[in-house]
Amino acid sequence: MILSTTPTIEGHTIREYKGVVTGETIIGANFVKDFFAGIRDVVGGRSGSYERVLREAKDTSMQEMLDRAKEMGANAVVGIDIDYETIGANNSMLMVATSGTAVVIL
């Protein structure tokens, strides 16, 4: 399965548009990660724990979108968009939503 943020894939012709596919993931960051990330923000540097959570949420959302595209008979997804939002009390949850167009390419 080819995944692309572009509307076309160089060297391939889109034969059929299957429809819009999405993937959604909501994941919580626990108190310990929040505490150490807060310290890291004060001291400076990157927050490895948040980066791992963000990457996990994005990968899960992308996989869900890919699975839906496969179910529709697609062999590629074009025009992929990835959105990140914080939700919940005190923004304690991270939501990652992906969307794209499932297509059949030659």
BELTA-V104939 format. One record per backbone hydrogen bond with DSSP energy under -1.0 kcal/mol. NH is the residue of the N-H (numbers start at 1). CO is the residue of the C=O. If there is no record, write none. Layout:
BEGIN
nh=<NH | NH>
co=<CO | CO>
END
This chain:
BEGIN
nh=<2 | 4 | 12 | 15 | 16 | 18 | 19 | 21 | 23 | 25 | 27 | 29 | 34 | 35 | 36 | 37 | 38 | 39 | 40 | 41 | 42 | 43 | 44 | 51 | 52 | 53 | 54 | 55 | 56 | 57 | 58 | 59 | 60 | 61 | 62 | 63 | 64 | 65 | 66 | 67 | 68 | 69 | 70 | 71 | 72 | 73 | 74 | 75 | 76 | 77 | 78 | 79 | 80 | 81 | 83 | 85 | 87 | 91 | 92 | 93 | 94 | 95 | 96 | 97 | 98 | 99 | 100 | 101 | 102 | 103 | 104 | 106>
co=<75 | 77 | 9 | 104 | 104 | 102 | 102 | 100 | 98 | 96 | 94 | 92 | 30 | 31 | 32 | 33 | 34 | 35 | 36 | 37 | 38 | 39 | 40 | 47 | 48 | 49 | 50 | 51 | 52 | 53 | 54 | 55 | 56 | 57 | 58 | 59 | 60 | 61 | 62 | 63 | 64 | 65 | 66 | 67 | 68 | 70 | 69 | 103 | 103 | 2 | 101 | 6 | 4 | 99 | 97 | 95 | 93 | 88 | 89 | 87 | 27 | 85 | 25 | 83 | 23 | 81 | 21 | 78 | 19 | 76 | 16 | 13>
END
